[in-house]
Amino acid sequence: MDFKAKQDLNAIREVVNQVLDTYQGQDRNLQRSQARAEILIHSMGVFAQRGLHRTTVQHLLDAANISRRTFYKYFRNKLDVLENIYRIFVENMILRFQQQVNRSSTVKEIIRNTTNIYFEYHVSMGPVIRLMMEEARRSGSALAPYRENGQNLAVEILAREIHRLIGKRFDPLVLRTLLWSLENYSIYLLTDDRLTEAEVRRCKRVMTGIAEAVVLGEAEATLLGPEPVSEDSAR
């Protein structure tokens, strides 16, 4: 395993363990088991590389180095694994989202901090995020209820804090539309060759400007205007 792959695996392990530790004893479906956690951790890389349809249970067994018997002790099939991964992804996003809101003293800070962490998290997790998001948006998907619940919680948190800080109330659909925009940015970035530092910065800048314009009624001109041209690129 090369250094970059080891870094990616450690980042995934940190996310999975954080969520499992948080919900230990609270939710039977998120109970801690080292074998279960390792299946989830190693399966992310398999799904990212092969996609859902080209992945088999045997691929997941080989990646986690566990037996078929152990696998079926915790999961029904490969989609059950993906469903659990997505649930952990959603739960972790909500945990991070709540932490950032708690640290923010203004609505502008909430918008900027949560937008930054959303993009950083999605970029760090890579292609598996796109696979899960596309599956979760599919009608009838087993992942869809987790997407819906996560968005409901995020809207509830946003609405409460916006009202507390500036006294404004919004139709929940307004805030949900902002969340849909964030999703679309992620899918856009994780398509083909768009995942560059410059394009991530651009998406973060524009999304921040749109959110500030909607929630605060104004946004800095630099957020919604054309990308600033550096001296080097102007030559």
Secondary structure, 3 states (H helix, E strand, C coil): CCHHHHHHHHHHHHHHHHHHHHCCCCCHHHCCCHHHHHHHHHHHHHHHHHCCCCCCHHHHHHHHCCCHHHHHHHCCCHHHHHHHHHHHHHHHHHHHHHHHHHHCCCHHHHHHHHHHHHHHHHHHHCHHHHHHHHHHCCCCCCCHHHHHHHHHHHHHHHHHHHHHHHCCCCCHHHHHHHHHHHHHHHHHHCCCCCCCHHHHHHHHHHHHHHHHHHHHCCCCHHHHCCCCCCHHHHC
